[in-house]
Amino acid sequence: MKLFQQMLVAGASLSLLAPIAAQASDVINIDGMKDYSRSNKSSKRIDSSTFINETNEEIAILKGRVDGLEAQQNNLDAGAFSSTTTMDGKAIMWGGAVDGIDNLGSGLTETVQTGYTYTMNLNTSFTGDDNLYVRLKGGENGGTWSTKETYHIDTKDTSDAFKVDKIWYQFPVGESITAFVGPRIENYYMYVTPSIYQPGALKSMKLGGNSNFGASTDVGMGFKYETDGGFAIASNIVDKSADGSGTLEGTSGLLGKYSTRKWDTQVAYTTDRWHVSATLSDGQNWTSQSYNATALAAAMKGSDGDTTGYALRAYWRPENAGTATPEVSVGYDIKSADTPASGAAKEADSYFVGLTWRDMFQADDRIGFGVTQPLKVTEFNGTNSGNAEVDPLVWEAYYAFKPNDSMEIRPAVFGGTDVEDSTLDDIFGVVVTTSFKF
């Protein structure tokens, strides 16, 4: 914004120079001075007031104009962002179709459907070490891209409304601790990054397999302790009942006895080229089982939503990009129901492998391939009449390239078997995503 202000001031200043130049011949009459010197009336003395009276008047007028310009600049400063606020944005559009999606629910069709999102990120620092983050976002998409099994990585359907999507404040506590608190945040924003695989199409591939990490945006708080040696501990909680919502007794209130909340604690070690971490997730009334666990969600019907999950993550990157050796991200998850209903799922597991080749054909391009087994039930509480034969698997492959520094085009294919709760739930999809960053 400072550059924008300087451009305005420069333009306004140039507008002042034109009248000054035009009036120069009136302010100081050069031709009159020459005529006077040639005059035969040599006895007439030259009085300085002859030439500066009008000049003084014009200087007063010029000073008034400069004062007005300064007032306009002050008004511009008052209406501008703080010098410590930065803004960036992103517009994303995509279109594609999924064969077999009509088996996943009523109203879902195999037709070509599109989607878009528009995002603005605002970051403000008050001390130089803290940050107030606000994300404004809006979008709309066809139903194909909102169902959990085919949820597009960029989906945010707000029916075209542009509104606050994320807001939190983070600040240092001492030299090694960062604290987080905000009314709209998710657990994984307070983690040490557990995966470097960037999904090309599906949100289920996020965070090294979005099995235990899935969390709805709501009131949250946490901290992250990081040492210079790479060791880190992060602990955080998100509570969906903090705004007073809920139907069970005691659900209205932050961290209530029956609140709907998720508490994650992560231990990690990270270097420049590799990372390992383990995360414990404790869910209370958390009946939404994330984007990579739809078969589990179906098998847990009747349970109270109290779960315990363990997520192991690791990644490794080669020393140089542009070779046949890819970046590798892996994950393994276990989730168990604390009090499963009779015949419902008691325990499930999941795995993920993601490979990325960078700078293969041109600078900043990437080839990605990911495969994940969504949380698959491995143990039931008693006898189960269904789901025992469900063996879910989801994969994707894509190529992303940049026509210029601010634009990316990403064609992708993806598919899966038994992605929901039936052996008939097989899918295959194609989607092309284009993003613009500014």
Stockholm file with secondary structure:
# STOCKHOLM 1.0

chainA/1-438         MKLFQQMLVAGASLSLLAPIAAQASDVINIDGMKDYSRSNKSSKRIDSSTFINETNEEIAILKGRVDGLEAQQNNLDAGAFSSTTTMDGKAIMWGGAVDGIDNLGSGLTETVQTGYTYTMNLNTSFTGDDNLYVRLKGGENGGTWSTKETYHIDTKDTSDAFKVDKIWYQFPVGESITAFVGPRIENYYMYVTPSIYQPGALKSMKLGGNSNFGASTDVGMGFKYETDGGFAIASNIVDKSADGSGTLEGTSGLLGKYSTRKWDTQVAYTTDRWHVSATLSDGQNWTSQSYNATALAAAMKGSDGDTTGYALRAYWRPENAGTATPEVSVGYDIKSADTPASGAAKEADSYFVGLTWRDMFQADDRIGFGVTQPLKVTEFNGTNSGNAEVDPLVWEAYYAFKPNDSMEIRPAVFGGTDVEDSTLDDIFGVVVTTSFKF
#=GR chainA/1-438 SS CHHHHHHHHHHHHHHHHHHHHHTHHHHSCHHHHHHHHHCSCTTSCCCTHHHHHHHHHHHHHHHHHHHHHHHHHHHHHHHSCCTTEEEEEEEEEEEEEEETGGGSSTTCCSSCEEEEEEEEEEEECSSSSCEEEEEEEEEEECGGGTSGGGCBTTCCCCTTCCEEEEEEEEEEETTTEEEEEEEEECGGGGSCCCCCCCCSSBGGGGGGSSSSCCCCCEEEEEEEEECTTSEEEEEEEEETTTTSCCSSTTCSSTTCTTCCEEEEEEEEEECSSEEEEEEEEEEESCCCCCTTCHHHHHHTTTSCSCEEEEEEEEEECCSSSSSSCCEEEEEEEEEEESSCCTTSEEEEEEEEEEEEEESSSSTTCEEEEEEEEEEEEEEESSCCSSSTTCCCEEEEEEEEEEEETTEEEEEEEEEEESCSSSTTCCEEEEEEEEEEEC
#=GC SS_cons         CHHHHHHHHHHHHHHHHHHHHHTHHHHSCHHHHHHHHHCSCTTSCCCTHHHHHHHHHHHHHHHHHHHHHHHHHHHHHHHSCCTTEEEEEEEEEEEEEEETGGGSSTTCCSSCEEEEEEEEEEEECSSSSCEEEEEEEEEEECGGGTSGGGCBTTCCCCTTCCEEEEEEEEEEETTTEEEEEEEEECGGGGSCCCCCCCCSSBGGGGGGSSSSCCCCCEEEEEEEEECTTSEEEEEEEEETTTTSCCSSTTCSSTTCTTCCEEEEEEEEEECSSEEEEEEEEEEESCCCCCTTCHHHHHHTTTSCSCEEEEEEEEEECCSSSSSSCCEEEEEEEEEEESSCCTTSEEEEEEEEEEEEEESSSSTTCEEEEEEEEEEEEEEESSCCSSSTTCCCEEEEEEEEEEEETTEEEEEEEEEEESCSSSTTCCEEEEEEEEEEEC
//
